[in-house]
């Protein structure tokens, strides 16, 4: 599959990334290679392959799971001490939804 510079700019914009012109060209090639490889993987017959993740098959209720244990927490003031911006007990971050 061929990715155009327009495609790369669109994906970069969705990810809030700023790419240099040379990076855009390289990313177009890389994304094309990745999608081509995924298409090749889709050709494999996996009908006889057993699932490898416990979310895909029935297992005992406690299979590889552990009990939730309450542990010590870090005080809020200590956590926020290294934050670039904080206020009212929370991290402040730039708005990313609306530009």
Order of alpha helices (4+ residues) and beta strands (2+ residues): alpha-alpha-alpha-beta-beta
